[in-house]
């Protein structure tokens, strides 16, 4: 069967973006939630059509990784589109609940040294209220999500999505205070130094009709080299096409998708 072939170790990472060991770790974490969901079913109902937990997780990862149509996935799994849609709706909430980034009260020594914060935006299908979602930077309707990482690149927090017109600093104020440790951010967070309890390290902006000194340029370069960790994190997240291409799904489902992929990213970075 084709699905059994796709689950083989030498093919799994190429089609799902997750190594075989991490895939099995995800399956292990999901088992209890999956079994509890099965027990809540009052009647047996129709068969799932694509298999059990492993097949459901494979389908979800393939969908997030490729962001292809349900029709295409239906041809691979030899079922109809409705079965694919039901399967994704069945496994996605469980995956998000188990794998999502959980706010940690106790930070490690690495986290206490420095936090790096930034927001990313993704284009969406044009909504009815275009003005709220229009981003002047992207020249399109977008949604923004902020993440907080440690210097090692581990994601510590993920914000809810915001309309494209909302400024990065406004997102930070809405999301609430961070632990009182130094923060490294870009120029979009001007003003955060007045809100945060510890140091906020921002690049020096070029003055109007002026220029930066060589020492200021060197400082900005040094900050950029430290801050590149969060850009690498965004690059890894956007290898999942559902976070990189124009998002065409319902906006209510977007936080669930981002949290799940962020959790898988953290899991893949674990030892």
C-alpha positions in Angstrom: 0.0 0.0 0.0 1.3 3.5 -0.9 0.7 4.9 2.6 2.9 2.2 4.2 5.6 3.1 1.7 5.3 6.8 2.6 5.7 5.9 6.3 9.1 4.2 5.6 12.1 5.8 7.2 13.8 6.8 3.9 10.8 8.6 2.5 9.2 10.1 5.6 11.3 13.3 6.0 11.1 14.1 2.3 7.3 14.1 2.2 6.5 15.4 5.7 9.5 17.5 6.8 10.0 15.5 10.0 12.6 12.8 10.6 11.4 9.3 11.4 12.5 9.5 15.1 10.6 12.8 15.6 7.6 11.5 13.8 7.5 8.5 16.2 7.9 11.0 19.1 4.9 13.0 17.9 2.9 9.8 17.6 3.9 8.8 21.2 2.8 12.2 22.5 -0.5 12.1 20.7 -1.5 8.5 21.7 -3.3 9.3 24.9 -5.2 12.2 23.4 -6.1 10.1 20.4 -7.4 7.2 22.6 -9.4 9.6 24.8 -11.0 11.1 21.6 -11.9 7.6 20.4 -13.5 6.8 23.8 -15.7 9.9 23.6 -17.4 8.6 20.5 -20.8 7.3 21.5 -21.2 5.1 18.4 -18.7 3.5 16.1 -19.9 5.5 13.1 -18.4 5.3 9.6 -14.7 4.1 9.3 -12.1 6.7 9.0 -11.0 5.6 5.6 -7.3 6.5 5.9 -6.2 4.5 8.9 -5.4 5.2 12.5 -3.2 7.8 14.3 -0.1 7.4 12.3 -1.9 7.8 9.0 -3.8 10.8 10.3 -0.6 12.5 11.5 1.1 11.8 8.2 -1.8 13.4 6.3 -1.6 16.5 8.5 2.1 16.9 8.1 1.9 16.4 4.4 -0.9 19.0 4.2 1.0 21.6 6.3 4.3 20.9 4.4 3.0 21.1 0.9 -0.3 23.1 1.4 -1.7 21.3 -1.6 -5.4 20.7 -2.3 -7.6 18.2 -0.6 -8.2 16.7 -4.0 -4.5 16.0 -4.5 -4.2 14.4 -1.1 -7.3 12.3 -1.8 -5.7 10.8 -4.8 -2.6 9.8 -2.7 -4.7 8.3 0.1 -7.2 6.7 -2.3 -10.2 8.3 -0.7 -12.6 11.2 -1.5 -12.1 14.9 -0.6 -14.7 14.8 2.2 -12.7 12.0 4.0 -9.5 14.1 3.8 -11.3 17.2 5.2 -12.8 15.2 8.1 -9.5 13.6 8.9 -7.7 16.9 9.1 -10.4 18.4 11.3 -10.1 15.3 13.5 -6.3 15.3 14.0 -5.5 19.1 13.8 -7.0 20.1 17.2 -5.3 17.1 19.0 -1.9 17.9 17.4 -2.2 21.6 18.4 -3.2 20.8 22.0 -0.3 18.4 22.5 2.4 20.0 20.5 1.8 23.7 20.9 4.2 26.1 22.6 3.3 26.2 26.3 4.3 29.4 28.2 7.0 28.4 30.7 7.1 30.0 34.1 10.7 28.8 34.8 13.3 29.8 32.2 16.6 28.1 31.7 19.9 29.9 32.1 20.1 30.5 28.3 16.6 32.2 28.4 17.7 34.4 31.3 20.6 35.8 29.4 18.7 37.2 26.4 15.4 37.0 24.6 14.9 37.8 20.9 11.6 39.1 19.6 10.2 39.7 16.2 7.0 39.4 14.1 6.4 37.9 10.7 3.5 38.5 8.3 1.9 36.3 5.7 -0.4 37.1 2.9 -4.0 36.1 3.0 -7.0 36.0 0.7 -8.5 39.4 0.4 -11.0 39.8 3.3 -14.1 41.9 3.3 -12.5 44.5 5.7 -9.4 45.0 3.6 -8.4 48.2 5.4 -7.7 46.4 8.7 -5.6 43.7 7.1 -3.7 45.9 4.6 0.1 46.0 5.3 1.9 49.0 3.8 5.2 47.1 4.1 3.9 44.0 2.1 1.5 46.0 -0.1 -1.0 43.3 0.5 -3.5 42.0 3.0 -1.6 40.1 5.7 -1.7 38.7 9.2 1.1 39.1 11.7 2.4 36.7 14.3 5.0 37.5 16.9 7.4 34.9 18.3 9.9 35.1 21.2 13.0 32.9 21.1 16.1 32.3 23.2 19.6 32.7 21.6 19.6 29.0 20.7 16.6 29.5 18.5 14.1 27.7 20.7 10.6 29.2 20.5 9.3 30.3 23.9 6.1 32.2 23.0 3.8 32.5 20.0 1.3 35.4 19.8 -2.2 35.2 18.4 -2.5 36.5 14.8 -3.0 40.2 14.2 -4.3 42.2 11.3 -1.5 43.4 8.9 -2.0 47.1 9.7 -1.1 46.5 13.4 2.4 47.8 14.3 4.9 45.3 15.8 5.2 47.4 19.0 1.4 47.4 19.4 1.4 43.6 19.2 4.1 43.5 21.9 2.1 45.7 24.2 -1.1 43.7 23.6 0.6 40.4 24.2 1.6 41.4 27.8 5.0 41.8 29.5 7.9 39.5 29.0 10.3 38.3 31.8 12.6 41.0 33.1 15.6 39.9 31.0 17.4 41.8 28.2 15.5 41.8 24.9 17.0 42.1 21.4 14.6 43.5 18.8 14.6 45.4 15.5 13.7 49.1 14.9 10.0 48.2 14.7 10.0 48.0 18.5 11.0 51.6 19.2 9.4 52.5 22.5 9.7 49.1 24.1 12.6 50.4 26.2 10.0 52.5 28.0 7.7 49.5 28.7 10.1 46.7 29.5 11.7 46.3 33.0 15.1 45.2 31.7 17.4 46.4 28.9 16.0 46.6 25.3 18.7 46.5 22.7 17.7 48.2 19.4 19.6 49.2 16.3 20.6 52.8 15.9 18.3 54.5 13.3 19.9 56.6 10.6 19.0 60.3 11.3 17.1 62.3 8.8 19.4 63.9 6.3 22.3 62.4 8.2 24.4 59.3 8.5 25.6 56.8 11.0 29.1 56.9 12.4 31.4 54.0 11.8 31.1 52.9 15.4 27.3 53.0 15.2 27.3 51.0 11.9 29.6 48.4 13.6 27.2 48.2 16.5 24.2 47.6 14.2 26.1 44.9 12.4 27.0 43.2 15.7 23.3 43.3 16.8 22.2 42.0 13.4 24.5 39.0 13.8 22.9 38.2 17.2 19.4 38.8 15.9 19.9 36.5 12.9 18.8 33.6 15.0 15.1 34.7 14.8 15.4 35.1 11.1 16.7 31.6 10.8 13.7 30.4 13.0 11.3 32.1 10.6 13.0 30.5 7.6 12.6 27.1 9.2 8.9 27.7 10.0 8.3 28.9 6.4 9.6 25.7 5.0 6.1 24.6 5.8 4.3 26.0 2.8 1.1 26.7 4.7 3.0 29.4 6.6 4.8 30.7 3.5 2.4 31.0 0.6 -0.9 32.9 0.5 -3.0 31.5 3.2 -6.4 30.6 1.8 -8.0 28.9 4.9 -10.3 30.3 7.6 -8.5 32.8 9.8 -9.9 31.1 13.0 -7.7 28.0 12.1 -4.5 29.9 11.7 -3.4 30.1 15.3 -3.8 26.3 15.6 -1.6 25.8 12.5 1.1 28.1 13.6 1.2 26.7 17.1 1.4 23.1 15.8 4.3 23.9 13.4 6.1 25.9 16.1 5.8 22.9 18.5 7.1 20.5 15.8 10.0 22.9 15.2 10.9 22.9 18.9 10.6 19.1 19.0 13.0 18.8 16.0 15.6 20.9 17.8 15.5 18.8 20.9 18.4 16.5 21.5 
